[in-house]
């Protein structure tokens, strides 16, 4: 008997693509679009931002220094939040699930991205009963603390939760916590996974 359905956000609920943003940043610094994400990763900037150890402004200042970036904070925010390209699951699915189950979001994200995406795609996010976000929990998947947090938010047994994520490692981590989970492979496959479990939305 399922009581809670949990979605990841990026490339599950909403698609995103960093590549166009890196090309824009490359026009304002001496590094190539391919080199920019490597520099950011080498200095663990995204992890610091998405675990809340660094504010968006601090993230920008450090990125600007490392990349020799000729761009102000407002312009950078526009580029950094321009990665989202559209929903991957129909709103009707979320609306139907929310009427029958507790609907939660579990995401590695940051304040910049989450604020933008929830405003832009309000029609989808309005159906969720709760959000468990890495920058608020101060832990990123697959850290056990974020799964423990989503189970507290669910308010039910792990086996009464179904979770979908596009990253197999994160799905396996959820399973280790007793959560029934499947890798997201598109809306059609998700609907099949739900039907196989008797999870209804229509």
C-alpha positions in Angstrom: 0.0 0.0 0.0 1.7 3.1 -1.2 1.2 6.4 0.6 3.9 8.7 -0.8 5.2 9.3 -4.3 8.6 11.1 -4.6 10.0 12.8 -7.7 13.5 14.0 -8.4 13.5 17.4 -10.2 16.2 17.8 -12.8 15.7 15.6 -15.9 12.8 13.9 -14.3 10.2 16.6 -13.5 11.8 19.3 -15.6 14.5 18.9 -18.2 17.7 21.0 -18.1 20.8 21.5 -20.3 23.9 23.4 -19.1 25.6 23.5 -22.4 24.0 26.7 -23.8 24.9 28.5 -20.6 28.5 27.4 -20.7 28.7 28.7 -24.3 27.4 32.1 -23.1 29.9 32.2 -20.2 32.7 31.3 -22.6 32.0 34.6 -24.4 32.7 36.5 -21.2 35.9 34.7 -20.1 39.1 33.2 -21.5 38.0 29.6 -21.1 36.2 27.3 -23.5 32.7 25.9 -22.9 34.3 22.5 -22.2 36.8 23.8 -19.7 34.3 25.9 -17.7 32.5 23.0 -16.0 35.8 21.3 -15.2 37.1 24.4 -13.4 33.8 24.7 -11.4 34.0 21.0 -10.6 37.7 21.0 -9.6 36.9 23.6 -6.9 33.7 21.9 -5.7 31.6 25.0 -6.3 28.4 23.3 -7.2 28.6 21.0 -4.2 29.1 24.0 -1.9 26.2 25.9 -3.5 23.8 22.9 -3.5 24.6 22.0 0.2 24.0 25.5 1.3 27.6 26.1 2.4 27.9 28.9 -0.1 25.3 31.6 -0.9 24.4 32.3 -4.6 26.4 35.6 -4.4 29.4 33.9 -2.9 29.2 31.2 -5.6 29.1 33.9 -8.3 32.1 35.8 -6.8 34.2 32.6 -6.6 33.2 31.6 -10.1 34.0 35.0 -11.4 37.4 34.9 -9.8 38.3 31.4 -11.0 37.0 32.0 -14.6 38.1 35.6 -14.9 34.5 36.2 -15.8 33.5 39.6 -17.2 29.8 39.5 -16.0 27.8 41.0 -13.2 25.7 39.0 -10.7 22.4 39.8 -12.4 23.6 38.6 -15.8 25.2 35.5 -14.3 21.9 34.6 -12.6 20.2 34.8 -15.9 22.6 32.4 -17.5 22.8 30.1 -14.5 19.0 29.8 -14.3 18.4 29.5 -18.0 19.1 25.8 -18.1 15.5 24.6 -17.7 13.8 23.8 -21.0 10.4 22.3 -20.1 8.5 19.6 -18.2 9.1 15.9 -18.8 5.9 14.6 -17.1 2.3 15.9 -17.7 0.7 18.0 -15.1 -2.3 15.7 -15.1 -0.2 12.9 -13.7 1.0 15.1 -10.8 -2.5 16.4 -10.2 -3.9 12.8 -10.1 -1.2 11.5 -7.8 -1.5 14.5 -5.4 -5.2 13.7 -5.0 -4.4 10.2 -3.8 -1.0 10.2 -2.3 1.5 12.5 -0.5 3.5 14.0 -3.4 7.1 15.1 -2.5 10.1 16.5 -4.4 13.6 15.3 -3.5 16.3 17.3 -5.3 20.0 18.2 -5.3 19.5 21.9 -6.1 20.2 25.4 -5.0 18.3 28.6 -4.1 18.9 30.2 -7.6 17.6 27.2 -9.6 14.7 26.3 -7.3 13.4 29.8 -7.1 13.4 30.1 -10.8 12.0 26.7 -11.7 9.1 26.8 -9.3 8.1 30.3 -10.6 8.4 29.3 -14.2 6.6 26.0 -13.9 4.3 26.8 -11.0 1.5 24.7 -12.6 3.6 21.6 -12.0 5.1 22.4 -8.6 1.8 23.6 -7.1 0.7 19.9 -6.7 3.5 19.0 -4.4 2.9 18.7 -0.7 6.5 19.2 0.3 10.0 19.8 -0.9 13.2 18.2 0.4 16.1 20.2 -1.1 19.8 19.6 -0.7 20.7 23.3 0.0 18.2 23.3 2.9 19.1 19.9 4.3 22.9 20.6 3.8 23.4 17.2 2.2 23.2 15.9 -1.3 22.1 12.6 -2.7 23.4 9.9 -2.2 24.1 11.1 1.4 21.9 9.1 3.8 20.8 12.3 5.5 18.8 13.5 2.6 16.9 10.2 2.3 16.2 10.2 6.0 14.9 13.8 5.6 12.5 12.8 2.9 11.2 9.8 4.9 10.5 12.2 7.8 8.6 14.4 5.4 6.7 11.4 4.0 5.5 10.4 7.4 5.2 6.7 6.5 7.3 3.6 6.2 10.0 3.5 3.6 8.2 0.6 1.8 5.1 2.8 1.4 7.1 5.3 -0.7 7.8 5.2 -4.4 10.7 7.3 -5.8 11.9 8.0 -9.3 15.3 9.6 -10.3 17.3 9.7 -13.5 20.6 8.8 -11.8 20.9 5.0 -11.0 23.3 5.7 -8.1 20.6 7.8 -6.3 17.9 5.1 -7.0 20.2 2.5 -5.4 20.7 4.7 -2.4 17.0 5.1 -2.0 16.6 1.3 -2.1 19.2 0.9 0.6 16.9 2.9 2.8 13.9 0.6 2.0 12.3 3.0 -0.5 10.8 1.4 -3.6 12.6 3.2 -6.5 13.0 3.1 -10.3 15.3 4.9 -12.7 13.3 7.6 -14.7 13.3 6.8 -18.4 10.6 9.0 -19.6 6.9 9.6 -18.8 5.7 6.5 -20.5 8.0 4.2 -18.6 7.1 6.0 -15.3 3.4 5.4 -15.9 4.2 1.7 -16.5 6.2 1.6 -13.2 3.3 3.2 -11.4 0.7 0.8 -12.9 2.7 -2.2 -12.0 2.5 -1.1 -8.4 -1.1 -0.3 -8.4 -0.4 3.4 -8.0 -3.3 5.3 -9.5 -3.6 8.8 -10.9 -6.6 8.7 -13.2 
